[in-house]
Amino acid sequence: MALKSTAYLPAVYHTGILRGDTFRERFSFRVGGEPLLLAGAGVRVQLRRRAGTLVGSFEVGAGIEIEGEALVWTIESGATAGYLPGEYQYDIEITTGTTVRTYLSGTFTVEKDVTA
């Protein structure tokens, strides 16, 4: 019986927003029990519809900020106001040196807002 290795599969985290609200979440990662050092790292996040259509692309200085050992992903209310309600997919890819790794992926649910 072959064993499946999950050592390089990203963790899964589901999140979301009410359409028209500001989204802001903070993430930190550990490798071998030690904090992943993000200073100087490249960080990319892409948000896509289930069919694969790109909805948003974020990187350091454009929706992603590094604060110590954490990254903060922000989507301004003006952008989320244009998102259709539904379920999207995202992942967080971090490049340190020559290593590129996707540390987190999941769904991003946009709920219809009541107050327009």
Backbone torsions as a table, in degrees:
resi	resn	phi	psi	omega
1	MET	NA	126.1	179.2
2	ALA	-82.0	139.5	176.5
3	LEU	-94.6	143.4	179.2
4	LYS	-93.5	124.7	177.0
5	SER	-86.4	131.1	177.5
6	THR	-113.0	13.7	-174.8
7	ALA	-58.4	-30.8	-176.2
8	TYR	-113.0	13.6	175.2
9	LEU	-85.1	141.1	-179.6
10	PRO	-70.5	153.5	170.5
11	ALA	-67.2	159.8	-178.1
12	VAL	-117.2	130.7	178.5
13	TYR	-143.8	126.1	-179.6
14	HIS	-102.0	136.6	-177.7
15	THR	-144.3	-174.6	179.3
16	GLY	176.2	-173.4	-172.1
17	ILE	-156.5	155.0	165.8
18	LEU	-84.1	132.2	-178.4
19	ARG	-53.6	132.3	179.2
20	GLY	92.6	-8.1	176.6
21	ASP	-91.8	160.5	174.4
22	THR	-81.9	130.1	176.8
23	PHE	-100.2	131.2	176.9
24	ARG	-150.6	115.9	177.3
25	GLU	-133.0	148.4	-177.1
26	ARG	-111.7	133.2	-179.0
27	PHE	-129.8	141.8	170.2
28	SER	-137.1	154.3	-173.7
29	PHE	-131.1	151.4	176.8
30	ARG	-123.1	141.6	176.5
31	VAL	-127.2	118.4	-177.5
32	GLY	61.5	29.9	179.4
33	GLY	84.3	-6.2	-179.4
34	GLU	-104.6	146.3	177.9
35	PRO	-61.2	138.7	174.2
36	LEU	-74.5	122.8	-179.1
37	LEU	-80.7	118.3	-173.8
38	LEU	-98.4	-9.8	179.4
39	ALA	-59.0	122.7	179.8
40	GLY	82.0	-2.7	-179.6
41	ALA	-78.7	152.7	171.1
42	GLY	-92.2	133.4	-180.0
43	VAL	-128.9	130.6	176.2
44	ARG	-130.8	138.5	173.4
45	VAL	-129.5	133.3	173.5
46	GLN	-123.3	140.6	178.3
47	LEU	-115.5	124.9	-176.0
48	ARG	-132.7	150.4	170.7
49	ARG	-70.5	161.1	-179.4
50	ARG	-53.7	-33.4	-179.0
51	ALA	-76.1	-6.3	177.5
52	GLY	103.6	-6.2	-179.8
53	THR	-65.9	127.4	179.6
54	LEU	-69.7	127.9	179.5
55	VAL	-106.4	-37.7	-180.0
56	GLY	-154.8	145.4	177.3
57	SER	-131.9	130.8	-172.7
58	PHE	-131.9	144.9	176.9
59	GLU	-150.2	174.8	-178.8
60	VAL	-57.0	126.5	-178.2
61	GLY	91.5	-10.8	179.8
62	ALA	-138.2	71.0	179.9
63	GLY	98.5	-12.8	177.0
64	ILE	-123.8	128.9	174.7
65	GLU	-125.5	145.2	175.8
66	ILE	-99.4	125.2	177.8
67	GLU	-126.4	95.0	-177.4
68	GLY	65.7	-121.9	-179.5
69	GLU	-93.6	12.3	-177.1
70	ALA	-124.0	155.4	170.1
71	LEU	-111.9	145.4	179.1
72	VAL	-118.2	122.0	179.5
73	TRP	-102.6	122.6	-178.7
74	THR	-125.7	135.0	170.5
75	ILE	-124.6	118.8	-176.6
76	GLU	-68.7	155.9	-176.4
77	SER	-59.4	-34.6	178.7
78	GLY	-61.3	-34.1	178.3
79	ALA	-76.1	-45.1	-177.2
80	THR	-68.0	-23.5	177.2
81	ALA	-62.6	-25.7	179.9
82	GLY	-90.1	-4.3	179.9
83	TYR	-80.3	133.1	175.1
84	LEU	-75.0	142.7	175.4
85	PRO	-57.2	140.6	179.6
86	GLY	151.1	-172.5	-177.0
87	GLU	-107.0	129.7	179.7
88	TYR	-116.8	171.4	175.1
89	GLN	-120.6	149.3	176.4
90	TYR	-145.1	162.8	166.8
91	ASP	-149.9	160.1	179.5
92	ILE	-116.7	116.8	-178.7
93	GLU	-111.0	129.2	-177.8
94	ILE	-121.5	132.3	177.1
95	THR	-112.4	120.3	174.2
96	THR	-123.2	118.6	-174.9
97	GLY	63.0	-121.5	178.6
98	THR	-103.7	5.3	-178.0
99	THR	-94.4	124.5	175.7
100	VAL	-113.1	126.8	-178.6
101	ARG	-146.2	138.2	174.1
102	THR	-90.8	113.9	-175.4
103	TYR	-92.2	-24.8	-174.4
104	LEU	-148.5	142.6	173.5
105	SER	-148.2	163.8	178.2
106	GLY	170.2	-166.6	177.8
107	THR	-100.5	152.9	178.5
108	PHE	-128.7	107.0	-175.5
109	THR	-96.2	129.3	175.2
110	VAL	-106.1	118.6	178.3
111	GLU	-97.2	148.3	177.1
112	LYS	-64.7	136.6	176.8
113	ASP	-87.4	154.6	178.4
114	VAL	-95.3	-45.0	179.8
115	THR	-88.5	113.2	-177.5
116	ALA	-97.0	NA	NA
